[in-house]
Amino acid sequence: MLIDDIKQYNIILASQSPRRVELMQGLGLNFTQIKISDIDESYPSNLSKNEIPVYVARKKSNSYTQKLNNNDILITVDTIVWCNGEMFGKPKDRQDAVRMLKAISANINEVLTGVCLRSATKTRDFVVSSIVHFKELKDDEINFYIENYQPYDKAGAYGIQEWIGFIGLEKIEGSYFNVMGLPVQRLYVELEEWI
């Protein structure tokens, strides 16, 4: 079982996200959370929607400059929202958050999370996609959510586990945890194959 087999490894989660920490804890694995310096999350314009979060997760991994030992596994993650042919990252300000939430209202959006695993000797990355269906969101619901939840640290300006998800989510095709920011089931499988 992975929980027993992975004890010899030092798992390092390079993320500031409390949601990702909570999801990693749910796997029952011992890990260390670290902060990596803010990186430029830009990407080449020719990348597909599936390549963007993997590219940024790799950039985050490469920004970790400490030497990794053979028993270290560094995990970096990036999540984007794709809606109407446009990539939504974290909103720049309130107006941008309103724009994103209006776009996902009565619509579907795709949440794509790229994960990069790296040790001293190898690297592995993958992307997981989930399709999210939202009901029509009223202007006062959007305003209430932004004022009370300040979703400026979330791709697409929403956290599915927050109030907006409770009242707006109609259906998910794929992993709910991926929409939260970490596809833990796939991560578990990838770690099993890694070791």
C-alpha positions as CSV (number, residue, x, y, z in Angstrom):
1,M,0.0,0.0,0.0
2,L,1.3,3.5,-0.9
3,I,1.0,4.9,2.6
4,D,3.5,2.2,3.8
5,D,5.7,2.1,0.8
6,I,6.2,5.9,0.5
7,K,7.4,6.4,4.1
8,Q,11.0,6.2,3.0
9,Y,10.4,9.3,0.8
10,N,10.4,13.0,1.8
11,I,7.3,14.5,0.0
12,I,7.5,18.2,-0.4
13,L,4.4,20.1,-1.5
14,A,5.4,23.5,-2.9
15,S,2.1,25.3,-2.6
16,Q,0.6,28.1,-0.6
17,S,-3.0,26.8,-1.1
18,P,-4.7,25.7,2.1
19,R,-7.1,23.6,-0.1
20,R,-4.2,21.7,-1.6
21,V,-2.7,21.1,1.9
22,E,-6.1,19.8,3.1
23,L,-6.4,17.5,0.2
24,M,-2.8,16.2,0.6
25,Q,-3.6,15.5,4.3
26,G,-6.7,13.6,3.2
27,L,-4.4,11.1,1.4
28,G,-2.8,10.2,4.7
29,L,0.7,10.9,3.5
30,N,3.4,12.7,5.5
31,F,4.6,15.7,3.7
32,T,6.2,19.1,4.2
33,Q,4.6,22.2,2.8
34,I,7.0,24.9,1.5
35,K,6.5,28.3,-0.2
36,I,8.3,28.8,-3.5
37,S,9.0,32.4,-4.6
38,D,6.4,34.0,-6.8
39,I,7.1,33.0,-10.4
40,D,6.0,34.5,-13.7
41,E,3.1,32.3,-14.6
42,S,3.2,33.4,-18.3
43,Y,3.3,30.7,-21.0
44,P,3.9,30.5,-24.7
45,S,0.8,31.5,-26.7
46,N,1.0,28.3,-28.9
47,L,0.3,26.0,-25.9
48,S,-3.0,24.1,-25.8
49,K,-5.3,24.4,-22.8
50,N,-4.0,21.0,-21.6
51,E,-0.4,22.1,-21.8
52,I,-0.7,25.5,-20.0
53,P,-1.1,24.2,-16.4
54,V,1.6,21.6,-16.9
55,Y,4.0,24.2,-18.2
56,V,3.4,26.5,-15.2
57,A,3.6,23.6,-12.8
58,R,7.0,22.7,-14.3
59,K,8.1,26.4,-14.0
60,K,7.2,26.3,-10.3
61,S,9.2,23.0,-9.9
62,N,12.2,24.5,-11.7
63,S,12.1,27.6,-9.4
64,Y,12.9,25.3,-6.5
65,T,16.6,25.7,-6.3
66,Q,17.5,23.6,-3.3
67,K,19.2,20.3,-4.2
68,L,16.8,17.4,-4.2
69,N,18.0,14.1,-2.7
70,N,17.1,10.7,-4.1
71,N,14.4,10.2,-1.6
72,D,12.8,13.6,-2.1
73,I,9.6,14.0,-4.2
74,L,8.7,17.6,-5.0
75,I,5.1,18.3,-6.0
76,T,4.1,21.5,-7.8
77,V,0.7,22.3,-9.1
78,D,-1.1,24.8,-11.3
79,T,-4.9,25.1,-12.0
80,I,-6.6,27.0,-14.8
81,V,-10.2,27.4,-15.8
82,W,-11.1,27.3,-19.5
83,C,-14.4,28.9,-20.6
84,N,-15.7,30.1,-24.0
85,G,-12.3,29.4,-25.5
86,E,-10.5,31.6,-23.0
87,M,-8.1,30.8,-20.1
88,F,-9.1,32.1,-16.7
89,G,-6.3,32.3,-14.1
90,K,-6.6,34.2,-10.9
91,P,-8.6,37.5,-11.3
92,K,-6.6,40.7,-11.3
93,D,-9.3,42.7,-9.4
94,R,-13.0,42.8,-8.6
95,Q,-14.0,43.8,-12.1
96,D,-12.1,40.8,-13.5
97,A,-13.7,38.4,-11.0
98,V,-17.2,39.7,-12.0
99,R,-16.3,39.2,-15.7
100,M,-15.2,35.6,-15.0
101,L,-18.2,34.7,-12.9
102,K,-20.6,36.2,-15.5
103,A,-18.9,34.0,-18.1
104,I,-19.3,30.8,-16.2
105,S,-22.9,31.6,-15.2
106,A,-25.4,29.4,-17.0
107,N,-22.5,27.8,-18.8
108,I,-19.9,25.0,-18.5
109,N,-16.2,25.6,-17.7
110,E,-13.3,23.2,-17.8
111,V,-10.9,23.0,-14.8
112,L,-7.5,21.8,-15.8
113,T,-4.9,21.0,-13.1
114,G,-1.3,20.3,-14.1
115,V,0.9,18.5,-11.6
116,C,4.7,18.0,-11.7
117,L,6.5,15.4,-9.6
118,R,10.3,15.8,-9.4
119,S,13.2,14.1,-7.7
120,A,16.9,14.3,-8.0
121,T,16.8,11.9,-11.0
122,K,13.4,12.0,-12.7
123,T,10.4,14.2,-13.5
124,R,6.9,13.2,-14.2
125,D,3.9,15.4,-15.0
126,F,0.3,15.1,-15.9
127,V,-2.9,17.1,-16.3
128,V,-6.5,16.3,-15.1
129,S,-9.6,17.8,-16.6
130,S,-13.1,18.2,-15.0
131,I,-16.1,19.8,-16.6
132,V,-18.2,22.0,-14.3
133,H,-21.8,23.0,-15.0
134,F,-23.1,26.2,-13.4
135,K,-26.7,27.5,-13.0
136,E,-27.4,31.1,-14.0
137,L,-25.9,33.3,-11.3
138,K,-27.7,36.5,-10.5
139,D,-25.8,39.8,-10.2
140,D,-26.5,40.0,-6.5
141,E,-25.2,36.4,-6.0
142,I,-22.0,37.3,-7.8
143,N,-21.6,40.5,-5.8
144,F,-22.3,38.7,-2.5
145,Y,-19.8,36.0,-3.3
146,I,-17.0,38.4,-4.2
147,E,-17.6,40.7,-1.3
148,N,-17.7,37.8,1.3
149,Y,-15.2,35.3,-0.1
150,Q,-12.7,37.5,-2.0
151,P,-11.9,34.8,-4.6
152,Y,-8.8,36.6,-5.9
153,D,-6.5,33.6,-5.3
154,K,-8.6,31.2,-7.3
155,A,-8.5,30.3,-11.0
156,G,-11.8,31.4,-12.6
157,A,-12.7,33.5,-9.5
158,Y,-14.4,30.7,-7.7
159,G,-13.8,28.0,-5.1
160,I,-16.2,25.1,-5.7
161,Q,-16.1,24.2,-2.0
162,E,-17.4,27.7,-1.1
163,W,-20.8,29.3,-1.1
164,I,-20.8,29.8,-4.8
165,G,-20.4,26.1,-5.4
166,F,-23.2,25.3,-2.9
167,I,-25.7,27.5,-4.8
168,G,-24.4,27.4,-8.3
169,L,-23.0,24.0,-9.1
170,E,-25.3,21.8,-11.1
171,K,-23.0,19.0,-12.1
172,I,-19.4,17.9,-12.4
173,E,-18.0,15.5,-15.0
174,G,-14.7,14.3,-13.5
175,S,-12.9,14.8,-10.2
176,Y,-14.5,17.2,-7.7
177,F,-11.1,17.4,-5.9
178,N,-9.5,18.5,-9.2
179,V,-11.9,21.4,-9.2
180,M,-10.7,22.2,-5.7
181,G,-7.1,22.3,-7.0
182,L,-5.5,18.9,-6.6
183,P,-6.6,15.7,-8.4
184,V,-5.7,13.5,-5.4
185,Q,-6.9,10.2,-6.9
186,R,-4.7,10.6,-9.9
187,L,-1.8,11.9,-7.7
188,Y,-2.1,8.7,-5.6
189,V,-1.9,6.5,-8.7
190,E,1.0,8.5,-10.1
191,L,2.9,8.2,-6.8
192,E,2.3,4.5,-6.7
193,E,3.8,4.2,-10.1
194,W,6.7,6.5,-9.2
195,I,7.9,4.4,-6.3
